[in-house]
Amino acid sequence: MGESEGVAAKETASTNSQMGKASPNGASPNGVNRMKKFDNEGEFDLSAPPPFKIAEIRAAIPKHCWVKDPWKSLSYVFRDVLVVIGFAAIAIYFNNWAVWPLYWAAQGTMFWALFVLGHDCGHGSFSDSPLLNSVVGHLLHSSILVPYHGWRISHRTHHQNHGNVEHDESWVPLSEGTYKSLDISTKFFRFKVPFPLFAYPIYLWTRSPGKKGSHFNPYSDLFHPDERKYVITSTICWTLMVGLLYYLSKLIGPVEMLKIYGVPYMVFVMWLDFVTYLHHHGHEQKLPWYRGKEWNYLRGGLTTVDRDYGMFNSIQHDIGTHVVHHLFPQIPHYHLIEATKAAKPVLGKYYREPRKSPGPIPFHLFSYLVRSIQEDHYVSDTGDVLYYQSDPQLYGLYQSKRG
């Protein structure tokens, strides 16, 4: 095994020469008018093709930022696993309802930290050893009920097509036609907080509306035929973990398993959906999405958003430094902050400085999440440079249905 998303970087070389040229009046090359979005100075078109190439960003990043240290990566794994075991031991020892809610919040956050380390394995940024990446990735992701290879391959698709409404895989916008074809209940659960924060397990089984396939099915159109053996391996590992959880629930009781594992798992799912959504939505200004010839790897990567998660930045291994991560997923997480600092002079206005968390807990991000979910419903079926549109009747339909 050992496919990493270094292939995404290779793709950029061919796409840089294909950057679309936006006309001064805001019309796309195919003649479809688009609404221009500006920054606070009122002059900068967020969808304008950048004046720099991805090679210039790469050259600005220090060479040591690309070096993967497997022992350093493993040290984070050992640390997080020890914390997970320690939290569980403390909660079981006290077995007190004053402790359980604190345990759920803390342990669910650590499950999310484990996912991020497995995420590094999937990108190949954990180490240069495909075998080590695969073994660690399976152990970490299977322990939190994520099919490692199934996720890895679809996540690779996301990175290779970020910002592309036709081919992106993660939180991709619904087209207007697909949106209008959804029934009211589907719209309700997709666009009513907090339900989107529990979407991840459903996505693993069925993907998003308008897409077919499953991360567990080796014959899904998510995968190439030569990837089926990897998907089978991950599905078997996932099944073994489910079997272990079932055995433990029979041994100690389902209620105890729910307290020890089930509730933290749901907190982890909420973290995953919260973070991944905000890395691609909810900025102060609406960010563009692309289709057709207007899209290329660099322009798509520049639509991602960095976030400040307060005290959780280091706990979740600086996943908030997302722009440089999307452009260069092979950079280890412990070099992302330095790499971002080096890249910012090249990115200029195309890098949007994240709003600092006013306190240790990033409560400010909840308003971005809620506003985006309430307003960002679909994109047009036509045009190549697109912005989210709102359905003004959506919440009225909810109320009339309940009435």
Buried (B, 14 or more C-beta within 10 A) or exposed (E): BEBBBEBBBEBBEEBBEEBBEBEEEBBBBEEBEBEBBEEEEEEBBBBBBBEBBBEBBBEBBEEEBBEBBBEEBBEBBEEBBEBBEEBBEBBBEEEEEEBBEBBBEBBBBBBBBBBBBBBBBBBBBBBBBBEBBBBBBBBBBBBBBBBBBBBBBBBBBBBBBBBBBEBBBBBBBBBBEBBEEBEEEEBBBBBBEEEBBEBBBEBBEEBBBEEEBBBBBBEBEBBEEEBBEBBBBBBEBBEEBEEEBEEBBEEEEEEBBBBBBBBBBBBBBBBBBBBBBBBBBBBEEBBBBBBBEBBBBBBBBBBBBBBBBBEBBEBBBBBBBBBBBBBBBBBBBBBBBBBBBBBBEBBEEBBBEBBEBEEEEBEBBEEBBEEBBBBBBBBBBEBBBBBBBEBEEBBEEBEEEEE
